Amino acid sequence: MANTLKNQWELRMPSNFRGKFITFEGGEGVGKSTQVKLLAEKLSYIGQKVHVTREPGGGEVGEKIRDLLKKTKEIDPICEILLLFAARRDHFVKLIFPLLNDGYFVICDRFYDSSLVYQGLLKKVSVEDIMKLKQMTIGDFEPDLTIILDLDTDISIRRVKSRHILDDEYDEMGHQQYQMIRSGFQKISEIFQFRTVLINAEGSEKKIFSKIWKIFQKKYGELTNN
């Protein structure tokens, strides 16, 4: 029992991982998935070990919860946040933690910042309750670097509508909700300055990635100088 408790506690504490945990955040239509793919390809090309993942999702439990949330209409916000952190805990324990210990760059499309914005700001779940769940499930663990893609609200809406596919309830939001989410992520960048970088996501994919890669070269030096 003592060893079990010790192992569970260690999974909740900050560690000097060999790898790096990189998260991408931002509202709908800002281009996160594209930039995640470009960064993974670049890091792999220069010889780094890379794993791409997402939230909710990232593992068997997380993907089932993701599917459940997408299929469930008008879910209670407390039920939603509990499901999201259950998925996050499973993701962290079974995938993120082991890969970081093994020296991987783990690149994640969304992490707990999205819970603060979507469930906290948009759906009015208290920040205090969200941070309690964060402490319970992943402890003091934080991303090494969070790239927040910031885009004009009207452009975001046009991009989402151009897909001609409404993937979930967030794709059907109005202008006010889009703007609220954008403002929320801007606030995240102010609060967590030690790990976040806010990037203007207007322009070509190549132009945006160039900004991201410069940040990587500055932060990780010899790991990316190839």
C-alpha positions in Angstrom: 0.0 0.0 0.0 2.8 2.4 0.9 4.5 1.9 -2.5 1.1 2.4 -4.3 0.6 5.7 -2.5 4.1 6.8 -3.2 3.8 6.1 -6.9 0.5 8.0 -7.1 2.0 11.0 -5.3 5.0 11.0 -7.6 2.7 11.2 -10.6 1.2 14.4 -9.3 4.5 16.2 -8.5 6.7 18.2 -10.9 9.5 16.1 -12.3 12.8 16.9 -14.1 11.7 15.0 -17.2 14.1 14.2 -19.9 11.5 15.3 -22.5 9.4 18.4 -23.0 5.6 18.9 -22.9 4.4 21.4 -25.5 0.8 22.5 -25.6 -1.1 24.4 -28.3 -4.1 26.5 -27.2 -6.6 29.0 -28.8 -10.2 29.3 -30.0 -12.0 27.7 -32.8 -10.5 28.0 -36.3 -7.1 29.4 -35.3 -5.1 26.7 -36.9 -3.8 24.7 -33.9 -3.9 21.3 -35.6 -1.9 22.5 -38.6 0.8 24.0 -36.4 1.0 20.9 -34.2 1.6 18.8 -37.3 4.3 21.2 -38.7 6.1 21.3 -35.4 6.1 17.5 -35.0 7.4 17.1 -38.5 10.2 19.6 -37.9 11.3 18.1 -34.6 11.2 14.6 -36.1 13.2 15.7 -39.1 16.0 17.0 -36.9 16.2 13.8 -34.9 14.0 14.4 -31.9 11.6 11.8 -30.5 8.1 13.2 -30.9 4.6 12.1 -30.0 1.5 14.1 -31.0 -1.6 13.9 -28.8 -4.8 15.8 -28.0 -7.4 16.6 -25.4 -9.9 15.3 -24.7 -8.4 12.1 -26.0 -4.9 10.7 -26.1 -5.7 7.2 -25.0 -8.5 4.6 -24.9 -10.3 6.2 -22.0 -9.9 9.8 -23.2 -11.0 9.0 -26.7 -14.2 7.3 -25.4 -14.9 10.4 -23.3 -14.2 12.6 -26.3 -16.7 10.6 -28.3 -19.3 10.7 -25.5 -19.0 14.5 -25.1 -19.4 15.1 -28.9 -22.5 12.9 -29.0 -24.1 14.4 -25.9 -26.2 17.5 -26.3 -26.6 20.1 -23.5 -24.5 18.3 -21.0 -24.4 19.8 -17.5 -21.2 21.9 -17.1 -20.1 20.1 -13.9 -20.6 16.7 -15.5 -18.5 17.9 -18.5 -15.6 19.2 -16.4 -15.5 16.0 -14.3 -15.4 13.9 -17.5 -12.7 16.1 -19.0 -10.4 15.8 -15.9 -11.0 12.0 -15.8 -9.8 11.8 -19.4 -6.9 14.2 -18.5 -5.8 12.0 -15.6 -5.8 8.9 -17.7 -3.9 10.7 -20.5 -1.3 12.0 -18.0 -0.7 8.7 -16.2 -0.7 6.4 -19.2 0.9 8.5 -21.9 2.3 11.9 -21.1 4.2 11.0 -18.0 5.9 7.9 -19.4 6.8 9.6 -22.7 8.4 12.6 -21.0 10.4 10.3 -18.8 11.6 8.6 -22.0 12.8 11.9 -23.5 10.1 12.7 -25.9 8.8 16.0 -27.1 5.1 15.5 -26.4 3.0 17.9 -28.4 -0.6 18.3 -27.2 -3.5 19.9 -29.0 -5.2 21.5 -25.9 -4.6 20.9 -22.2 -6.1 22.3 -19.0 -6.0 26.0 -20.2 -8.9 25.1 -22.5 -10.9 23.9 -19.4 -10.3 27.2 -17.8 -11.6 29.1 -20.8 -14.4 26.8 -22.2 -15.8 25.4 -19.0 -14.7 28.2 -16.7 -15.3 31.4 -18.6 -17.8 30.2 -21.1 -19.8 27.7 -19.0 -19.3 29.4 -15.6 -17.7 26.5 -13.7 -15.7 28.3 -10.9 -12.0 28.6 -11.5 -11.5 27.4 -7.9 -13.2 24.1 -8.6 -11.3 23.7 -11.9 -8.0 24.2 -10.1 -9.0 21.8 -7.4 -9.6 19.2 -10.0 -6.3 20.1 -11.7 -4.5 19.6 -8.4 -6.3 16.3 -7.8 -5.5 14.8 -11.2 -2.1 16.2 -12.3 -0.9 18.1 -9.3 1.6 20.9 -9.9 2.5 19.6 -13.4 2.6 22.4 -16.1 3.5 22.4 -19.7 7.1 23.4 -20.5 5.8 25.7 -23.3 2.3 26.7 -24.3 1.7 28.3 -27.7 -1.5 30.3 -27.8 -2.7 31.1 -31.3 -4.6 34.4 -31.4 -6.8 35.4 -34.3 -9.4 38.0 -35.1 -12.8 36.8 -34.1 -14.4 37.4 -37.5 -11.6 35.5 -39.3 -12.1 32.6 -36.8 -15.8 32.4 -37.6 -15.2 32.5 -41.3 -12.7 29.7 -41.1 -15.0 27.4 -39.1 -18.0 28.1 -41.4 -15.8 27.3 -44.5 -15.3 23.8 -43.2 -19.0 23.1 -43.9 -18.9 20.7 -41.0 -20.1 21.5 -37.5 -18.0 19.2 -35.4 -19.5 20.0 -32.0 -21.5 22.7 -30.1 -18.5 25.1 -30.1 -18.5 25.3 -33.8 -22.1 26.7 -33.6 -21.3 29.6 -31.2 -22.1 33.2 -31.9 -19.8 36.1 -32.2 -20.0 37.1 -28.6 -18.9 33.6 -27.4 -16.0 33.5 -29.9 -14.8 36.8 -28.6 -15.2 35.7 -25.0 -13.0 32.6 -25.8 -10.4 34.8 -27.5 -10.3 37.2 -24.6 -10.0 34.2 -22.2 -6.9 32.8 -23.9 -5.4 36.3 -24.0 -5.9 36.4 -20.2 -4.3 33.0 -19.9 -1.2 34.4 -21.6 -1.0 37.2 -19.1 -1.5 34.9 -16.0 0.9 32.2 -17.1 3.7 34.3 -18.6 6.3 31.8 -17.4 5.2 29.2 -20.0 3.0 30.9 -22.6 3.6 32.7 -25.8 0.8 34.5 -27.6 1.2 34.4 -31.4 -0.8 36.3 -34.0 -2.3 33.5 -36.1 -3.2 35.7 -39.1 -1.2 34.9 -42.2 0.1 31.9 -44.0 0.7 28.6 -42.3 4.4 28.9 -43.1 4.6 32.5 -41.7 3.0 31.4 -38.4 5.2 28.3 -38.1 8.3 30.5 -38.6 7.3 32.5 -35.5 6.9 29.3 -33.6 10.2 27.8 -34.6 12.0 31.0 -33.6 10.5 30.6 -30.2 11.7 27.0 -30.0 15.2 27.9 -31.1 15.4 30.7 -28.5 14.0 28.4 -25.7 15.7 25.1 -26.4 18.9 26.2 -28.1 21.1 23.3 -29.1 18.1 20.9 -29.2 16.8 22.7 -32.3 20.0 24.1 -33.9 19.9 21.8 -36.9 
